[in-house]
Amino acid sequence: MAELDVGRYMCGRRGPFVGLVSVAVFILFSATVNAAPSLTVPLAPGFSNGEGIFVITTEASDAAVAAQSGVTLVPRLASLIAANATSNVYKVTNANQPNIFTAIPSPLGPDNSNADYSPFWRLNLVTWQTGRTRPTLRSEAEVIAAQAAGEVTVESTNIVINCPVVFTQSGGALPGALGIDPHPGGTISLPRIKGFASGDRVFAIITDASDKDTAASEGANFAPKMLKAMGSGAEEDLYVFSGKTNPAQDRVFEAHPTPVGPTNTEEDYTPAWNIVPVAFTNQSRHGFPLIRDEEDIYDLVEKGEMTAGPDAGIIVNCPILRSPPK
């Protein structure tokens, strides 16, 4: 396999990107940014079917990729390939250009009708043959045509990266975005989601959901292909409370990165979450304990004080971006 230089490599952080949009989009949302807690994430340019897009990168299944790009290492994401829960992304190894993504939301957000879109991308390496001219490739069709003409080689890897599409030139920004500066080197601000995991306070974002109603309520992309992650080994449980709870209660994640970033050692962490509804059985009880850990839930389930499940049949892409270092 060609040597990975992912520092310049992951989702096209550098390189030519034509048709850049106006910074007016950021100004349009600026008042909202100050009104709600948010997390700000760097943007990376890309192409899909000739159109300029922007993505964010939060996790990678490969240690070298995670280290060179500064994202969280999640080896179990590679299991999504066999589950057919990924789409293809092409990286040109010997030309400085953004990556080419195959299937993007159409339109961006909960009304997406492109069932092939997944925020989890299988990395494919495209290499120009020696002596060939190297025009910028802007679509999968152009990659395949160049391969058929003997101008490039294409090598599939078993590396999966989490790169949600958050901006397209035709559809604008992800509906849940609180602010965006859609330029190379720009950022996007997304609502900060509070939760608990392993007894710790964590903060996350939601970018995609396999269920249309969930996507609408979160301002996220509808991505039904993610449902194929169910049972793949790449997903874990996210507990969402219904009914009366402690006033300080937030959703509970099964695990969090330890720490966030390329040195994560928590094998149970994943950004692909299976939604599990939970509730207290006695809604008239005096006072509700604050649940901060999955074990607390099942201790109370055994005592008959809580119910857990059945699973909602929903997968959400909810990367944890802030958690305590250990």
C-alpha positions as MATLAB code, in Angstrom:
seq = 'MAELDVGRYMCGRRGPFVGLVSVAVFILFSATVNAAPSLTVPLAPGFSNGEGIFVITTEASDAAVAAQSGVTLVPRLASLIAANATSNVYKVTNANQPNIFTAIPSPLGPDNSNADYSPFWRLNLVTWQTGRTRPTLRSEAEVIAAQAAGEVTVESTNIVINCPVVFTQSGGALPGALGIDPHPGGTISLPRIKGFASGDRVFAIITDASDKDTAASEGANFAPKMLKAMGSGAEEDLYVFSGKTNPAQDRVFEAHPTPVGPTNTEEDYTPAWNIVPVAFTNQSRHGFPLIRDEEDIYDLVEKGEMTAGPDAGIIVNCPILRSPPK';
ca = [
       0.000    0.000    0.000;
       1.210    3.506   -0.756;
       2.743    5.291    2.228;
       0.188    7.416    4.063;
       1.046   11.069    4.530;
      -2.157   11.869    6.295;
      -1.067   15.230    7.637;
      -1.856   16.626    4.172;
      -4.108   13.799    3.440;
      -7.149   13.171    5.543;
      -9.989   15.158    4.080;
      -8.206   17.622    1.852;
      -7.319   20.323    4.350;
      -4.993   21.849    1.780;
      -5.003   22.122   -1.957;
      -7.062   23.728   -4.746;
     -10.731   24.362   -4.079;
     -12.695   26.337   -6.602;
     -15.948   28.212   -6.296;
     -15.553   29.217   -2.652;
     -18.647   30.685   -1.076;
     -19.128   33.950    0.717;
     -18.353   34.480    4.386;
     -21.882   35.932    4.615;
     -23.064   32.508    5.737;
     -21.097   32.871    8.951;
     -22.434   36.361    9.530;
     -25.986   35.097    9.043;
     -25.615   32.656   11.935;
     -23.406   34.769   14.210;
     -26.183   35.893   16.562;
     -27.185   32.296   17.201;
     -23.625   31.278   18.079;
     -23.682   33.610   21.068;
     -27.086   32.327   22.193;
     -26.377   28.610   22.613;
     -23.443   26.489   23.843;
     -21.510   25.083   20.919;
     -18.400   23.186   19.902;
     -16.286   24.511   17.031;
     -14.671   22.090   14.594;
     -12.279   22.727   11.652;
     -13.646   22.352    8.136;
     -11.955   20.441    5.332;
     -12.794   20.946    1.629;
     -13.705   18.140   -0.724;
     -15.413   17.359   -4.010;
     -18.423   15.228   -4.868;
     -19.838   14.891   -8.388;
     -17.956   18.038   -9.370;
     -19.363   20.106   -6.515;
     -17.324   21.705   -3.754;
     -18.246   20.524   -0.261;
     -16.955   20.784    3.303;
     -16.664   18.000    5.859;
     -15.388   17.646    9.400;
     -13.155   14.807   10.584;
     -13.547   13.392   14.098;
     -12.317    9.769   14.186;
     -10.229    7.266   12.222;
      -9.798    3.508   12.502;
      -6.060    3.582   11.733;
      -3.452    4.678   14.299;
      -1.197    6.422   11.764;
      -4.121    8.301   10.222;
      -5.423    9.349   13.636;
      -1.982   10.496   14.783;
      -1.183   12.493   11.657;
      -4.608   14.141   11.531;
      -5.086   14.697   15.262;
      -8.433   12.871   15.531;
      -9.610   10.154   17.897;
      -8.444    6.614   17.211;
     -11.358    4.154   16.953;
     -10.118    0.856   15.433;
     -13.565   -0.760   15.581;
     -14.832    1.600   12.848;
     -13.150   -0.751   10.356;
     -15.970   -3.234   11.110;
     -18.336   -0.950    9.201;
     -16.794   -2.058    5.877;
     -18.083   -5.629    6.150;
     -21.453   -4.282    7.305;
     -21.713   -2.213    4.094;
     -22.228    0.880    6.230;
     -19.514    2.945    4.517;
     -19.184    4.990    1.352;
     -15.991    5.515   -0.651;
     -13.635    8.463   -0.422;
     -10.686    8.851   -2.793;
      -7.390   10.452   -1.799;
      -4.904   11.380   -4.512;
      -1.518   10.461   -3.066;
       0.758   12.407   -5.409;
      -1.202   15.560   -6.187;
      -2.244   18.341   -3.845;
      -6.015   18.410   -4.083;
      -9.079   17.859   -1.851;
     -10.479   14.375   -1.428;
     -13.292   13.054   -3.627;
     -16.410   11.814   -1.798;
     -18.858    9.549   -3.594;
     -22.278   10.002   -2.023;
     -23.356   13.150   -0.197;
     -26.697   14.196    1.318;
     -29.224   15.543   -1.192;
     -30.188   17.950    0.213;
     -28.128   18.403    3.342;
     -30.109   17.664    6.492;
     -33.139   15.569    7.473;
     -34.680   15.676    3.982;
     -31.736   13.838    2.403;
     -32.954   11.389   -0.244;
     -29.559    9.865   -1.100;
     -29.687    6.453    0.593;
     -26.021    5.815   -0.318;
     -24.724    8.590    1.945;
     -22.833    7.555    5.050;
     -20.551    9.756    7.177;
     -18.255    6.732    7.546;
     -15.872    6.599    4.591;
     -13.622    3.813    3.350;
     -10.326    5.315    2.218;
      -9.165    4.590   -1.344;
      -5.734    5.704   -2.576;
      -5.438    7.178   -6.056;
      -1.949    7.512   -7.549;
      -1.083    9.156  -10.865;
       1.227    7.194  -13.134;
       4.648    8.704  -13.733;
       4.713   11.236  -16.544;
       0.943   11.792  -16.672;
      -0.612   15.227  -16.419;
      -2.461   15.620  -13.155;
      -5.679   17.593  -13.504;
      -7.809   18.059  -10.392;
     -10.227   15.150  -10.009;
     -13.657   16.274   -8.798;
     -15.840   13.145   -8.952;
     -15.757    9.373   -8.647;
     -16.600    9.167  -12.359;
     -13.420   11.086  -13.187;
     -11.385    8.772  -10.941;
     -12.831    5.667  -12.633;
     -12.279    7.145  -16.102;
      -8.647    7.946  -15.281;
      -8.193    4.408  -13.950;
      -9.709    2.889  -17.103;
      -7.363    4.998  -19.217;
      -4.336    3.705  -17.307;
      -3.557    7.157  -15.930;
      -4.028    6.302  -12.238;
      -4.051    3.296   -9.954;
      -6.696    2.912   -7.254;
      -6.049    0.932   -4.078;
      -8.738    0.221   -1.498;
      -7.727    0.204    2.174;
      -9.423   -1.096    5.299;
      -9.255    2.363    6.881;
     -12.500    4.091    7.848;
     -12.735    7.775    8.731;
     -15.682    9.630   10.221;
     -16.179   12.661    7.964;
     -19.747   14.023    8.123;
     -20.702   16.353    5.262;
     -21.660   19.693    6.811;
     -21.773   22.069    3.816;
     -22.483   21.842    0.095;
     -22.444   24.653   -2.425;
     -25.902   23.699   -3.635;
     -27.518   23.062   -0.243;
     -25.747   25.303    2.250;
     -24.924   24.339    5.816;
     -26.098   21.527    8.052;
     -29.435   22.746    9.507;
     -28.219   22.391   13.084;
     -25.155   24.566   12.517;
     -24.925   27.636   14.728;
     -22.246   29.258   12.593;
     -19.971   28.405    9.679;
     -17.121   29.977    7.706;
     -17.092   27.782    4.568;
     -13.518   28.295    3.404;
     -10.384   26.130    3.619;
      -9.159   26.765    7.142;
     -12.662   27.777    8.260;
     -14.723   26.277   11.048;
     -18.264   25.209   11.891;
     -19.982   25.636   15.257;
     -22.451   22.910   16.202;
     -24.715   22.572   19.257;
     -22.877   21.188   22.273;
     -24.550   18.059   23.622;
     -24.000   17.328   27.299;
     -23.835   13.788   28.556;
     -22.247   11.380   30.984;
     -20.004    8.391   30.337;
     -18.251    6.167   32.855;
     -19.184    8.644   35.571;
     -17.600   11.587   33.751;
     -19.070   14.680   32.125;
     -18.630   14.631   28.330;
     -19.554   16.931   25.444;
     -20.484   15.773   21.949;
     -22.079   16.789   18.646;
     -24.660   15.039   16.462;
     -24.226   15.213   12.696;
     -26.175   12.234   11.306;
     -29.035    9.912   12.254;
     -30.469    6.804   10.616;
     -33.983    7.941   11.561;
     -35.606   10.871    9.748;
     -37.463   12.258   12.778;
     -34.323   12.113   14.913;
     -32.364   13.884   12.186;
     -35.028   16.608   12.034;
     -35.054   17.142   15.805;
     -31.246   17.365   15.928;
     -30.730   19.408   12.739;
     -28.654   16.517   11.389;
     -28.301   14.587    8.143;
     -30.717   11.720    7.554;
     -28.402    8.791    6.813;
     -30.383    5.514    6.717;
     -27.299    3.592    5.575;
     -25.913    3.969    9.100;
     -28.534    1.502   10.344;
     -26.364   -1.232    8.819;
     -23.934   -0.557   11.670;
     -26.382   -2.351   13.973;
     -24.774   -5.603   15.054;
     -21.515   -4.811   13.234;
     -19.419   -4.475   16.382;
     -18.724   -0.835   15.546;
     -21.637    0.515   17.603;
     -22.294    0.953   21.329;
     -25.301    2.038   23.414;
     -26.481    5.572   24.097;
     -29.148    5.813   26.803;
     -31.848    8.451   26.321;
     -34.223    9.182   29.197;
     -37.974    9.615   28.956;
     -40.452   10.704   31.634;
     -39.405   12.350   34.889;
     -35.712   12.413   35.814;
     -33.243   14.293   37.962;
     -33.172   17.940   36.770;
     -29.463   17.547   36.006;
     -29.912   14.343   34.002;
     -28.422   14.118   30.503;
     -28.072   11.208   28.100;
     -25.615    8.503   29.118;
     -22.981    7.140   26.720;
     -21.579    3.662   27.268;
     -17.995    4.926   27.027;
     -15.893    7.946   26.144;
     -12.459    8.361   24.534;
      -9.579    8.125   27.014;
      -8.378   10.636   26.056;
      -9.991   12.349   23.059;
      -7.454   12.135   20.232;
      -5.047    9.710   18.585;
      -3.858    8.145   21.863;
      -7.328    6.933   22.856;
      -7.121    3.566   24.623;
     -10.830    3.062   25.367;
     -11.807    0.158   23.116;
     -15.513    0.532   23.885;
     -15.721    4.073   22.487;
     -17.280    4.693   19.083;
     -19.121    7.623   17.489;
     -21.791    5.201   16.166;
     -24.436    4.929   18.884;
     -27.421    2.631   19.221;
     -30.261    4.517   20.930;
     -31.665    2.745   24.006;
     -34.680    4.378   25.736;
     -34.630    4.270   29.548;
     -37.105    5.420   32.198;
     -37.839    5.231   35.906;
     -40.648    2.788   36.591;
     -42.176    4.884   39.397;
     -42.780    8.307   37.941;
     -44.344    9.452   41.249;
     -41.291    8.717   43.379;
     -39.830   11.415   45.593;
     -36.598   12.448   43.949;
     -34.691   10.825   41.105;
     -30.995    9.856   41.317;
     -28.551   11.351   38.861;
     -27.415    8.587   36.503;
     -23.845    9.029   35.251;
     -22.862    5.521   34.196;
     -24.290    2.548   32.289;
     -23.740    0.345   35.333;
     -25.984    2.626   37.388;
     -28.786    2.035   34.891;
     -28.581   -1.735   35.016;
     -28.238   -1.799   38.795;
     -31.593    0.008   38.949;
     -33.058   -2.238   36.233;
     -32.200   -5.287   38.358;
     -33.980   -3.667   41.310;
     -37.052   -2.973   39.180;
     -36.625    0.776   39.520;
     -35.822    1.422   35.846;
     -36.583   -0.006   32.421;
     -34.059   -0.141   29.580;
     -35.073   -0.836   25.993;
     -36.130   -2.231   23.735;
     -33.648   -0.592   21.377;
     -35.128    2.215   19.300;
     -33.619    0.835   16.061;
     -31.746    4.108   15.502;
     -28.032    4.769   14.981;
     -26.693    8.287   15.475;
     -23.283    9.682   14.586;
     -22.444   11.473   17.820;
     -18.687   12.046   18.257;
     -17.552   12.909   21.775;
     -15.176   15.846   21.415;
     -14.528   16.699   25.064;
     -13.930   14.243   27.900;
     -11.656   14.169   30.947;
      -8.046   13.125   30.293;
      -6.909   10.092   32.267;
];
